[in-house]
Amino acid sequence: MDLRELKDERESLSDFLRVTLKVEVSSDGNNVYVDFEKLSSEKLKRLVNKFVYRRHLNNKYWVALERSVIRIKQFEGEKKSKKQKKGATPPSTIKHGW
């Protein structure tokens, strides 16, 4: 699994998968490796998606399966920095020419 976008939750995800699947889970840098022989990639994706949902991260991140590699990606709108609102513009005065 590639956790490039979700670095802070790497240990929590490893513990969740270790307890849920009862298999060996190891991490290296941005990646988490799961020893799954009897488990399909699709089921592992569902478990990771459940983890993201339970941690209330589903409004910022989504789970993708790409060639048996599960990636946690950030939504495009979250990557952009939020723009500061400018000060309110003064109301324009309208002059009537009657």
C-alpha positions in Angstrom: 0.0 0.0 0.0 1.1 3.5 -0.8 0.4 6.0 2.0 2.2 9.0 0.5 -0.8 11.2 1.2 -1.6 9.9 4.7 1.8 9.7 6.5 0.4 10.5 10.0 -1.9 7.5 10.0 0.6 4.9 8.9 1.0 3.3 12.3 -2.7 3.3 13.1 -3.5 1.7 9.8 -0.8 -1.0 10.4 -2.2 -1.8 13.8 -5.8 -1.9 12.4 -4.8 -4.4 9.7 -2.7 -6.5 12.0 -5.6 -6.8 14.5 -8.3 -7.3 11.8 -6.5 -9.7 9.5 -4.2 -11.3 12.0 -1.3 -11.3 9.5 2.2 -9.8 9.4 2.2 -6.1 8.6 5.4 -4.1 8.1 6.0 -0.5 7.1 8.9 1.2 5.2 8.8 4.9 4.5 5.5 5.7 2.8 4.6 2.1 2.2 2.9 -0.5 4.3 3.4 -4.2 3.3 0.7 -6.8 4.1 1.4 -10.5 3.8 -1.9 -11.7 2.4 -2.0 -14.9 0.5 -5.6 -15.8 1.2 -6.9 -12.3 0.9 -7.9 -10.6 -2.3 -6.7 -7.1 -3.2 -10.4 -6.0 -3.4 -11.1 -7.2 0.2 -7.9 -5.4 1.5 -9.1 -2.2 -0.3 -12.5 -2.5 1.5 -10.7 -2.8 4.9 -8.5 0.2 4.2 -11.6 2.1 3.1 -13.3 1.1 6.3 -10.3 2.4 8.3 -10.5 5.8 6.4 -14.2 6.0 7.1 -13.9 5.2 10.8 -11.2 7.8 11.3 -13.4 10.4 9.6 -10.9 10.9 6.8 -13.3 10.1 4.0 -14.0 13.8 3.3 -10.3 14.4 2.4 -9.0 11.0 1.2 -10.2 8.2 -1.0 -8.9 4.7 -1.6 -7.8 3.4 -5.0 -6.7 0.0 -6.3 -4.1 0.2 -9.0 -2.5 -3.0 -10.2 -2.8 -4.8 -6.8 -1.4 -1.7 -5.1 -3.7 0.2 -2.8 -3.2 3.9 -2.7 -4.7 6.4 -0.4 -5.2 9.6 -2.4 -6.2 13.1 -1.4 -9.1 14.8 -3.1 -8.0 17.5 -5.6 -9.8 20.3 -3.8 -7.9 19.5 -0.5 -4.5 19.8 -2.2 -5.0 23.5 -3.1 -4.3 26.0 -0.4 -7.3 27.7 0.8 -7.4 31.3 -0.4 -7.8 34.0 2.2 -10.9 36.1 1.8 -10.2 39.7 1.0 -11.7 42.4 3.0 -15.3 43.3 2.2 -15.6 45.9 -0.5 -17.5 49.0 0.5 -21.0 49.2 -1.0 -21.2 51.3 -4.1 -23.3 54.4 -4.0 -25.7 54.7 -6.8 -26.6 58.2 -8.0 -29.9 58.6 -9.8 -30.1 61.2 -12.4 -33.8 62.2 -12.0 
